[in-house]
């Protein structure tokens, strides 16, 4: 019962630590209660057409063919003659929803937003669509609803195709874009015979939004350098040309329409996005029409050193780069609606073709809009902080705010527009820095509390382990001191009106450290024997290669080589082979057919070694079930190549492959339960079940990782066994010799146990970073799950890739369970040690299913609980 209580407490503590990550680093940056800022001057455009080509890279649009022709001739003509162009720089995560939020609402969602799905938004925010008089949208059902639901007055209208159309196995994904253009054409044709609709269309402050998903879908399915992806760009360019002609004809060429063409994110060469590679963060921006500067020729070198101007043959035309959030205030300025109240974008003046007065007033409005956010953020933080502890942002105190505003108005009244613009840009810069300052105001305080609690919990766990093997002399009780500390912290947080989570993070270290400090003598002993953590590998994966190279020498340096030569050599080579993986790219696609076959053969070879070691080849009744699993692995090694071949031929996902894949996933958690309870047989069953699933989720060299890791784990078990048999019951110096150990009840703790724990931690880190890390899931490449499904579903796809990340963990955990927990049977009875596989299976099955079900429950909770709550638009202000 005490063990169960210990694990439950540990689970709760770690859940609190996990949640604290989001409270400290991933809280929403938004504040509410600001008044929308309007400008009295008339806008240059009555309507805006926003076209977003999802997944379009900047170089894919601007680069010319080898013969000098453009794959987007209409947009190339706009760039050369009537519009202004540049590169829009996006931010991580480079996903569809965060990208569109930045474009249309003007702010960057925090990184955790990528885990909340593409369907709806979990936070309240304003947008250009919400501020418009009417907005009509055509495109994906994953993007449009989040800007339509909750909009005030039902003035945002959406037209979407069925979600099932977003199929990566589609024979022609460009039909998604053709559908959008066809719907727009039908819409304007129907408006000619619908007087009420025609009247609405002729009002001002209208927005038309076209979301084109075909390019992104073709990029995922065929990669950005494929013919399908490049031809889709041509289709979009042609459709855009026809759409512009249609719009201009409908409005009688009144010159009151502004056009913005851009992308939400780019895409890597292997067809993924989500991270921060330039191919993902550099997107095209082309703006033309009412109120926009036409193309301007330059003769001097432009301030861009990336070399793209020369590659794109555009060095003679002025390039104006922007941050993605800057597009929202640009669109708002063109049609005369308030800039979204949560926007952090800075109006890019070089795009505007208007008077200096208009530019100065627009920049002033932008500055006041950002300053309002800063003032609200400062007021909120001031209310929850004791006055004598509050430290204001020194560059923008209340007096300096008033000085900035007064001086800017005076400069505009005096006609010194350039000076006023410069001053407003400075005010925006200070306001944005101040927003970050107050947003992270409590980060250091909370971080210290969590670190203190985590260090305390780690110390307590170590003490529990050592106390199990030692007799301790307890120190005097410090209960009264801890109670006083608890009272002081509680009072401090109560006075500051801190959130409930702050109480948890700040009070958790108190009972933890109380449990630790009760045994001060053992704590001192423990700190003298700590090992250095493997932190460097968190930042540099190549350090894992160095670590594995050093570990490969362990048998030769420790004397194990003398008693187990062949196993020592096997350890040496398996470590070196595993050391190659951290040197490989995190994400990417290789020859999946060849690599899957190699991974399957290596898995089968490892299995034969397992069985040969235990002489199971002579036991027909046992080998029968194992042979079935080995044949299953061979089949799963062939399924990915068959699937990808079918997709390349545009024949879709074969139903048989899909059934095999889902059946393999389900059986991977059940088949080990029916295998033999003999330890190596059970471990082999687990290995084959998990490797079969991993092969189906692999797109490259990563398919070889589980077999190589399992090879090393198998050798680790055997080499530890040889070392233990050679040592017998006497062995080496014991940790307990540093204090008094009670050996009457359980096996004595040895220094080898510390060494094994160090190996375990290192192998866990290797399992996580060996083929990448959690960021590679964010670099969304649906090719990993093509064997399971091809219709876009971010939650199921994300769950499958999360399971792929967990599989190496399970392999390492099973190995350590075998070595550390059950090894004392080896000294007593070698035969009985072989028959303890039941607890191993219980451990891995319960652990893996718990993790997997927990992830699915979290995803389900997010799906069912999140709502889109956009700011309601009152007549005069937001409240």
Secondary structure as UniProt FT lines:
FT   HELIX           2..25
FT   STRAND          47..53
FT   TURN            54..55
FT   HELIX           58..62
FT   TURN            66..67
FT   HELIX           73..81
FT   STRAND          83..89
FT   HELIX           96..105
FT   HELIX           111..116
FT   HELIX           128..131
FT   STRAND          134..139
FT   TURN            141..144
FT   HELIX           145..148
FT   TURN            149..150
FT   HELIX           152..154
FT   STRAND          156..160
FT   HELIX           163..165
FT   TURN            168..169
FT   TURN            173..174
FT   HELIX           175..191
FT   TURN            192..193
FT   HELIX           195..201
FT   STRAND          206..212
FT   HELIX           214..222
FT   TURN            224..225
FT   HELIX           227..250
FT   TURN            251..253
FT   STRAND          257..262
FT   TURN            269..270
FT   HELIX           278..281
FT   STRAND          282..289
FT   TURN            290..291
FT   HELIX           308..311
FT   TURN            312..313
FT   TURN            315..316
FT   STRAND          322..323
FT   TURN            324..325
FT   HELIX           326..335
FT   TURN            341..342
FT   HELIX           349..351
FT   HELIX           356..383
FT   TURN            387..389
FT   HELIX           394..396
FT   HELIX           398..413
FT   TURN            414..415
FT   HELIX           417..439
FT   TURN            440..442
FT   HELIX           443..467
FT   TURN            468..469
FT   HELIX           479..495
FT   TURN            496..497
FT   HELIX           500..517
FT   TURN            518..519
FT   HELIX           520..527
FT   TURN            528..529
FT   HELIX           536..538
FT   HELIX           542..551
FT   TURN            552..553
FT   HELIX           554..558
FT   HELIX           560..562
FT   HELIX           565..578
FT   TURN            579..580
FT   HELIX           581..583
FT   HELIX           592..614
FT   HELIX           616..618
FT   HELIX           620..648
FT   TURN            649..650
FT   HELIX           655..667
FT   TURN            668..670
FT   HELIX           671..674
FT   HELIX           679..696
FT   HELIX           701..704
FT   HELIX           705..727
FT   TURN            728..730
FT   HELIX           735..738
FT   HELIX           751..769
FT   HELIX           775..778
FT   HELIX           782..785
FT   TURN            786..788
FT   HELIX           794..816
FT   HELIX           817..821
FT   HELIX           824..828
FT   HELIX           830..834
FT   HELIX           837..865
//
